[in-house]
């Protein structure tokens, strides 16, 4: 029977930090899959989400376009 699973907590991590950690996991002698490594680093949270956060160098129109694309899915 189809259903949904939800997570009631989350952890925020900077995208570049996630990329660096995933690369380190892959290059380690004992390779760790990206999602397994993220789960370990994020206090065993079962899912992650990359949320768009506006930085100071991003103009409002560009950020609005990113937000629109983000919520299309």
Biopython code that builds the backbone (N, CA, C, O; Angstrom):
import numpy as np
from Bio.PDB.StructureBuilder import StructureBuilder

atoms = [
    (1, "UNK", "N", (0.843, -1.175, 0.000)),
    (1, "UNK", "CA", (0.000, 0.000, 0.000)),
    (1, "UNK", "C", (0.893, 1.244, 0.000)),
    (1, "UNK", "O", (1.774, 1.360, 0.851)),
    (2, "UNK", "N", (0.684, 2.175, -0.935)),
    (2, "UNK", "CA", (1.508, 3.385, -1.001)),
    (2, "UNK", "C", (1.289, 4.267, 0.226)),
    (2, "UNK", "O", (0.210, 4.266, 0.818)),
    (3, "UNK", "N", (2.304, 5.006, 0.592)),
    (3, "UNK", "CA", (2.186, 5.915, 1.725)),
    (3, "UNK", "C", (3.315, 6.920, 1.731)),
    (3, "UNK", "O", (4.121, 6.970, 0.803)),
    (4, "UNK", "N", (3.369, 7.698, 2.751)),
    (4, "UNK", "CA", (4.379, 8.731, 2.886)),
    (4, "UNK", "C", (5.113, 8.559, 4.210)),
    (4, "UNK", "O", (4.547, 8.098, 5.201)),
    (5, "UNK", "N", (6.373, 8.938, 4.203)),
    (5, "UNK", "CA", (7.167, 8.988, 5.423)),
    (5, "UNK", "C", (7.666, 10.414, 5.574)),
    (5, "UNK", "O", (8.101, 11.025, 4.598)),
    (6, "UNK", "N", (7.610, 10.943, 6.768)),
    (6, "UNK", "CA", (8.092, 12.299, 6.988)),
    (6, "UNK", "C", (9.160, 12.298, 8.071)),
    (6, "UNK", "O", (9.258, 11.374, 8.878)),
    (7, "UNK", "N", (9.946, 13.344, 8.062)),
    (7, "UNK", "CA", (10.970, 13.543, 9.079)),
    (7, "UNK", "C", (10.588, 14.804, 9.844)),
    (7, "UNK", "O", (10.218, 15.810, 9.239)),
    (8, "UNK", "N", (10.675, 14.756, 11.156)),
    (8, "UNK", "CA", (10.231, 15.892, 11.956)),
    (8, "UNK", "C", (11.365, 16.812, 12.380)),
    (8, "UNK", "O", (11.152, 17.735, 13.166)),
    (9, "UNK", "N", (12.558, 16.572, 11.872)),
    (9, "UNK", "CA", (13.678, 17.465, 12.164)),
    (9, "UNK", "C", (14.582, 17.526, 10.943)),
    (9, "UNK", "O", (14.499, 16.688, 10.045)),
    (10, "UNK", "N", (15.445, 18.531, 10.926)),
    (10, "UNK", "CA", (16.390, 18.629, 9.822)),
    (10, "UNK", "C", (17.629, 19.369, 10.295)),
    (10, "UNK", "O", (17.630, 19.987, 11.359)),
    (11, "UNK", "N", (18.655, 19.302, 9.514)),
    (11, "UNK", "CA", (19.908, 20.008, 9.777)),
    (11, "UNK", "C", (20.267, 20.790, 8.522)),
    (11, "UNK", "O", (20.145, 20.289, 7.404)),
    (12, "UNK", "N", (20.702, 21.999, 8.722)),
    (12, "UNK", "CA", (21.101, 22.838, 7.594)),
    (12, "UNK", "C", (22.611, 22.760, 7.432)),
    (12, "UNK", "O", (23.362, 22.836, 8.404)),
    (13, "UNK", "N", (23.038, 22.607, 6.188)),
    (13, "UNK", "CA", (24.467, 22.547, 5.895)),
    (13, "UNK", "C", (24.708, 23.317, 4.597)),
    (13, "UNK", "O", (23.923, 23.238, 3.652)),
    (14, "UNK", "N", (25.797, 24.053, 4.575)),
    (14, "UNK", "CA", (26.151, 24.823, 3.395)),
    (14, "UNK", "C", (26.466, 23.860, 2.253)),
    (14, "UNK", "O", (27.108, 22.831, 2.467)),
    (15, "UNK", "N", (26.021, 24.187, 1.049)),
    (15, "UNK", "CA", (26.183, 23.305, -0.105)),
    (15, "UNK", "C", (27.643, 22.936, -0.350)),
    (15, "UNK", "O", (27.948, 21.777, -0.632)),
    (16, "UNK", "N", (28.550, 23.910, -0.245)),
    (16, "UNK", "CA", (29.969, 23.638, -0.470)),
    (16, "UNK", "C", (30.507, 22.674, 0.584)),
    (16, "UNK", "O", (31.329, 21.810, 0.278)),
    (17, "UNK", "N", (30.045, 22.823, 1.822)),
    (17, "UNK", "CA", (30.474, 21.904, 2.892)),
    (17, "UNK", "C", (30.002, 20.483, 2.581)),
    (17, "UNK", "O", (30.743, 19.523, 2.790)),
    (18, "UNK", "N", (28.775, 20.349, 2.086)),
    (18, "UNK", "CA", (28.260, 19.025, 1.715)),
    (18, "UNK", "C", (29.095, 18.426, 0.589)),
    (18, "UNK", "O", (29.450, 17.248, 0.634)),
    (19, "UNK", "N", (29.408, 19.237, -0.420)),
    (19, "UNK", "CA", (30.209, 18.745, -1.545)),
    (19, "UNK", "C", (31.580, 18.268, -1.074)),
    (19, "UNK", "O", (32.051, 17.213, -1.499)),
    (20, "UNK", "N", (32.218, 19.036, -0.205)),
    (20, "UNK", "CA", (33.534, 18.671, 0.308)),
    (20, "UNK", "C", (33.470, 17.368, 1.093)),
    (20, "UNK", "O", (34.321, 16.494, 0.927)),
    (21, "UNK", "N", (32.462, 17.239, 1.945)),
    (21, "UNK", "CA", (32.315, 16.019, 2.753)),
    (21, "UNK", "C", (32.039, 14.811, 1.863)),
    (21, "UNK", "O", (32.602, 13.740, 2.088)),
    (22, "UNK", "N", (31.182, 14.969, 0.857)),
    (22, "UNK", "CA", (30.872, 13.859, -0.049)),
    (22, "UNK", "C", (32.123, 13.434, -0.826)),
    (22, "UNK", "O", (32.350, 12.242, -1.038)),
    (23, "UNK", "N", (32.923, 14.402, -1.245)),
    (23, "UNK", "CA", (34.170, 14.095, -1.951)),
    (23, "UNK", "C", (35.126, 13.334, -1.036)),
    (23, "UNK", "O", (35.750, 12.361, -1.458)),
    (24, "UNK", "N", (35.241, 13.777, 0.216)),
    (24, "UNK", "CA", (36.110, 13.095, 1.170)),
    (24, "UNK", "C", (35.641, 11.664, 1.435)),
    (24, "UNK", "O", (36.458, 10.749, 1.541)),
    (25, "UNK", "N", (34.329, 11.474, 1.540)),
    (25, "UNK", "CA", (33.785, 10.126, 1.732)),
    (25, "UNK", "C", (34.158, 9.221, 0.565)),
    (25, "UNK", "O", (34.527, 8.063, 0.761)),
    (26, "UNK", "N", (34.059, 9.755, -0.653)),
    (26, "UNK", "CA", (34.336, 8.974, -1.851)),
    (26, "UNK", "C", (35.818, 8.618, -1.960)),
    (26, "UNK", "O", (36.177, 7.519, -2.382)),
    (27, "UNK", "N", (36.674, 9.572, -1.570)),
    (27, "UNK", "CA", (38.113, 9.357, -1.704)),
    (27, "UNK", "C", (38.720, 8.597, -0.528)),
    (27, "UNK", "O", (39.894, 8.230, -0.578)),
    (28, "UNK", "N", (37.957, 8.358, 0.514)),
    (28, "UNK", "CA", (38.431, 7.628, 1.679)),
    (28, "UNK", "C", (38.743, 6.178, 1.292)),
    (28, "UNK", "O", (38.160, 5.651, 0.344)),
    (29, "UNK", "N", (39.661, 5.532, 2.020)),
    (29, "UNK", "CA", (39.988, 4.131, 1.728)),
    (29, "UNK", "C", (38.739, 3.262, 1.786)),
    (29, "UNK", "O", (38.533, 2.399, 0.933)),
    (30, "UNK", "N", (37.914, 3.495, 2.794)),
    (30, "UNK", "CA", (36.643, 2.777, 2.896)),
    (30, "UNK", "C", (35.557, 3.732, 2.395)),
    (30, "UNK", "O", (35.060, 4.566, 3.151)),
    (31, "UNK", "N", (35.198, 3.606, 1.127)),
    (31, "UNK", "CA", (34.254, 4.541, 0.515)),
    (31, "UNK", "C", (32.893, 4.473, 1.208)),
    (31, "UNK", "O", (32.393, 3.401, 1.548)),
    (32, "UNK", "N", (32.321, 5.643, 1.400)),
    (32, "UNK", "CA", (30.989, 5.769, 1.983)),
    (32, "UNK", "C", (30.094, 6.425, 0.936)),
    (32, "UNK", "O", (30.488, 7.414, 0.317)),
    (33, "UNK", "N", (28.895, 5.883, 0.734)),
    (33, "UNK", "CA", (27.959, 6.483, -0.209)),
    (33, "UNK", "C", (27.553, 7.870, 0.302)),
    (33, "UNK", "O", (27.513, 8.114, 1.508)),
    (34, "UNK", "N", (27.252, 8.772, -0.639)),
    (34, "UNK", "CA", (26.951, 10.159, -0.292)),
    (34, "UNK", "C", (25.843, 10.275, 0.762)),
    (34, "UNK", "O", (26.007, 10.986, 1.754)),
    (35, "UNK", "N", (24.729, 9.588, 0.554)),
    (35, "UNK", "CA", (23.605, 9.709, 1.495)),
    (35, "UNK", "C", (23.923, 9.061, 2.831)),
    (35, "UNK", "O", (23.453, 9.535, 3.866)),
    (36, "UNK", "N", (24.708, 7.989, 2.838)),
    (36, "UNK", "CA", (25.092, 7.362, 4.106)),
    (36, "UNK", "C", (25.981, 8.305, 4.917)),
    (36, "UNK", "O", (25.804, 8.444, 6.127)),
    (37, "UNK", "N", (26.932, 8.946, 4.250)),
    (37, "UNK", "CA", (27.803, 9.899, 4.930)),
    (37, "UNK", "C", (27.026, 11.097, 5.456)),
    (37, "UNK", "O", (27.267, 11.560, 6.571)),
    (38, "UNK", "N", (26.084, 11.603, 4.646)),
    (38, "UNK", "CA", (25.264, 12.740, 5.076)),
    (38, "UNK", "C", (24.411, 12.365, 6.285)),
    (38, "UNK", "O", (24.242, 13.168, 7.203)),
    (39, "UNK", "N", (23.882, 11.162, 6.285)),
    (39, "UNK", "CA", (23.069, 10.707, 7.420)),
    (39, "UNK", "C", (23.902, 10.666, 8.693)),
    (39, "UNK", "O", (23.442, 11.097, 9.750)),
    (40, "UNK", "N", (25.113, 10.156, 8.602)),
    (40, "UNK", "CA", (25.995, 10.089, 9.770)),
    (40, "UNK", "C", (26.331, 11.497, 10.271)),
    (40, "UNK", "O", (26.262, 11.762, 11.471)),
    (41, "UNK", "N", (26.690, 12.384, 9.365)),
    (41, "UNK", "CA", (27.081, 13.744, 9.757)),
    (41, "UNK", "C", (25.910, 14.565, 10.274)),
    (41, "UNK", "O", (26.122, 15.520, 11.021)),
    (42, "UNK", "N", (24.706, 14.230, 9.909)),
    (42, "UNK", "CA", (23.522, 15.012, 10.274)),
    (42, "UNK", "C", (22.687, 14.336, 11.353)),
    (42, "UNK", "O", (21.458, 14.351, 11.291)),
    (43, "UNK", "N", (23.341, 13.752, 12.324)),
    (43, "UNK", "CA", (22.686, 13.131, 13.476)),
    (43, "UNK", "C", (21.601, 12.129, 13.050)),
    (43, "UNK", "O", (20.540, 12.038, 13.668)),
    (44, "UNK", "N", (21.893, 11.391, 11.991)),
    (44, "UNK", "CA", (21.034, 10.314, 11.487)),
    (44, "UNK", "C", (19.668, 10.797, 10.997)),
    (44, "UNK", "O", (18.686, 10.056, 11.054)),
    (45, "UNK", "N", (19.610, 12.034, 10.519)),
    (45, "UNK", "CA", (18.405, 12.519, 9.848)),
    (45, "UNK", "C", (18.245, 11.712, 8.569)),
    (45, "UNK", "O", (19.216, 11.515, 7.838)),
    (46, "UNK", "N", (17.045, 11.247, 8.290)),
    (46, "UNK", "CA", (16.817, 10.349, 7.159)),
    (46, "UNK", "C", (16.766, 11.034, 5.802)),
    (46, "UNK", "O", (16.812, 10.346, 4.782)),
    (47, "UNK", "N", (16.675, 12.339, 5.745)),
    (47, "UNK", "CA", (16.689, 13.013, 4.447)),
    (47, "UNK", "C", (17.280, 14.398, 4.611)),
    (47, "UNK", "O", (17.344, 14.924, 5.722)),
    (48, "UNK", "N", (17.703, 14.978, 3.530)),
    (48, "UNK", "CA", (18.257, 16.320, 3.494)),
    (48, "UNK", "C", (17.549, 17.091, 2.397)),
    (48, "UNK", "O", (16.961, 16.500, 1.492)),
    (49, "UNK", "N", (17.605, 18.387, 2.479)),
    (49, "UNK", "CA", (16.999, 19.223, 1.468)),
    (49, "UNK", "C", (17.906, 20.422, 1.258)),
    (49, "UNK", "O", (18.355, 21.039, 2.223)),
    (50, "UNK", "N", (18.175, 20.751, 0.020)),
    (50, "UNK", "CA", (18.986, 21.920, -0.280)),
    (50, "UNK", "C", (18.048, 23.112, -0.443)),
    (50, "UNK", "O", (17.384, 23.244, -1.472)),
    (51, "UNK", "N", (17.991, 23.967, 0.553)),
    (51, "UNK", "CA", (17.104, 25.125, 0.530)),
    (51, "UNK", "C", (17.828, 26.328, -0.051)),
    (51, "UNK", "O", (18.967, 26.603, 0.326)),
    (52, "UNK", "N", (17.185, 27.051, -0.963)),
    (52, "UNK", "CA", (17.824, 28.251, -1.494)),
    (52, "UNK", "C", (17.830, 29.353, -0.427)),
    (52, "UNK", "O", (16.792, 29.681, 0.148)),
    (53, "UNK", "N", (19.000, 29.907, -0.179)),
    (53, "UNK", "CA", (19.156, 31.001, 0.770)),
    (53, "UNK", "C", (19.825, 32.159, 0.043)),
    (53, "UNK", "O", (20.877, 31.996, -0.576)),
    (54, "UNK", "N", (19.211, 33.314, 0.126)),
    (54, "UNK", "CA", (19.742, 34.462, -0.615)),
    (54, "UNK", "C", (20.973, 35.020, 0.068)),
    (54, "UNK", "O", (20.946, 35.360, 1.251)),
    (55, "UNK", "N", (22.050, 35.110, -0.692)),
    (55, "UNK", "CA", (23.276, 35.733, -0.211)),
    (55, "UNK", "C", (23.310, 37.191, -0.622)),
    (55, "UNK", "O", (22.499, 37.633, -1.435)),
    (56, "UNK", "N", (24.237, 37.931, -0.068)),
    (56, "UNK", "CA", (24.311, 39.363, -0.324)),
    (56, "UNK", "C", (24.618, 39.737, -1.763)),
    (56, "UNK", "O", (24.234, 40.820, -2.206)),
    (57, "UNK", "N", (25.299, 38.871, -2.509)),
    (57, "UNK", "CA", (25.701, 39.207, -3.874)),
    (57, "UNK", "C", (24.645, 38.829, -4.919)),
    (57, "UNK", "O", (24.854, 39.048, -6.112)),
    (58, "UNK", "N", (23.523, 38.269, -4.485)),
    (58, "UNK", "CA", (22.487, 37.808, -5.421)),
    (58, "UNK", "C", (21.367, 38.829, -5.445)),
    (58, "UNK", "O", (20.795, 39.163, -4.407)),
    (59, "UNK", "N", (21.050, 39.330, -6.653)),
    (59, "UNK", "CA", (19.991, 40.326, -6.743)),
    (59, "UNK", "C", (18.612, 39.676, -6.543)),
    (59, "UNK", "O", (18.443, 38.470, -6.725)),
    (60, "UNK", "N", (17.658, 40.489, -6.172)),
    (60, "UNK", "CA", (16.331, 39.990, -5.795)),
    (60, "UNK", "C", (15.629, 39.245, -6.937)),
    (60, "UNK", "O", (14.973, 38.232, -6.695)),
    (61, "UNK", "N", (15.756, 39.729, -8.168)),
    (61, "UNK", "CA", (15.099, 39.082, -9.310)),
    (61, "UNK", "C", (15.672, 37.689, -9.566)),
    (61, "UNK", "O", (14.921, 36.746, -9.815)),
    (62, "UNK", "N", (16.991, 37.556, -9.508)),
    (62, "UNK", "CA", (17.623, 36.248, -9.709)),
    (62, "UNK", "C", (17.194, 35.271, -8.624)),
    (62, "UNK", "O", (16.906, 34.107, -8.901)),
    (63, "UNK", "N", (17.153, 35.753, -7.394)),
    (63, "UNK", "CA", (16.744, 34.887, -6.290)),
    (63, "UNK", "C", (15.284, 34.462, -6.448)),
    (63, "UNK", "O", (14.943, 33.311, -6.174)),
    (64, "UNK", "N", (14.427, 35.374, -6.883)),
    (64, "UNK", "CA", (13.018, 35.044, -7.099)),
    (64, "UNK", "C", (12.877, 33.947, -8.155)),
    (64, "UNK", "O", (12.025, 33.068, -8.025)),
    (65, "UNK", "N", (13.709, 33.995, -9.203)),
    (65, "UNK", "CA", (13.683, 32.955, -10.236)),
    (65, "UNK", "C", (14.079, 31.597, -9.659)),
    (65, "UNK", "O", (13.471, 30.578, -9.988)),
    (66, "UNK", "N", (15.098, 31.584, -8.799)),
    (66, "UNK", "CA", (15.535, 30.339, -8.173)),
    (66, "UNK", "C", (14.428, 29.783, -7.277)),
    (66, "UNK", "O", (14.161, 28.582, -7.293)),
    (67, "UNK", "N", (13.796, 30.641, -6.508)),
    (67, "UNK", "CA", (12.698, 30.213, -5.629)),
    (67, "UNK", "C", (11.559, 29.619, -6.454)),
    (67, "UNK", "O", (11.010, 28.580, -6.090)),
    (68, "UNK", "N", (11.201, 30.265, -7.554)),
    (68, "UNK", "CA", (10.132, 29.739, -8.418)),
    (68, "UNK", "C", (10.478, 28.349, -8.933)),
    (68, "UNK", "O", (9.633, 27.455, -8.914)),
    (69, "UNK", "N", (11.719, 28.156, -9.398)),
    (69, "UNK", "CA", (12.141, 26.838, -9.885)),
    (69, "UNK", "C", (12.147, 25.814, -8.755)),
    (69, "UNK", "O", (11.753, 24.665, -8.951)),
    (70, "UNK", "N", (12.594, 26.231, -7.579)),
    (70, "UNK", "CA", (12.671, 25.324, -6.429)),
    (70, "UNK", "C", (11.292, 24.747, -6.087)),
    (70, "UNK", "O", (11.154, 23.550, -5.835)),
    (71, "UNK", "N", (10.283, 25.610, -6.084)),
    (71, "UNK", "CA", (8.954, 25.167, -5.689)),
    (71, "UNK", "C", (8.131, 24.562, -6.834)),
    (71, "UNK", "O", (6.991, 24.149, -6.620)),
    (72, "UNK", "N", (8.698, 24.506, -8.048)),
    (72, "UNK", "CA", (8.009, 23.833, -9.153)),
    (72, "UNK", "C", (7.919, 22.327, -8.931)),
    (72, "UNK", "O", (6.985, 21.684, -9.411)),
    (73, "UNK", "N", (8.871, 21.767, -8.217)),
    (73, "UNK", "CA", (8.939, 20.318, -8.078)),
    (73, "UNK", "C", (8.186, 19.830, -6.906)),
    (73, "UNK", "O", (8.148, 18.626, -6.654)),
]
sb = StructureBuilder()
sb.init_structure("model")
sb.init_model(0)
sb.init_chain("A")
sb.init_seg("    ")
for serial, (resi, resn, name, xyz) in enumerate(atoms, 1):
    if name == "N":
        sb.init_residue(resn, " ", resi, " ")
    sb.init_atom(name, np.array(xyz, "f"), 0.0, 1.0, " ", f" {name:<3s}", serial, name[0])
structure = sb.get_structure()
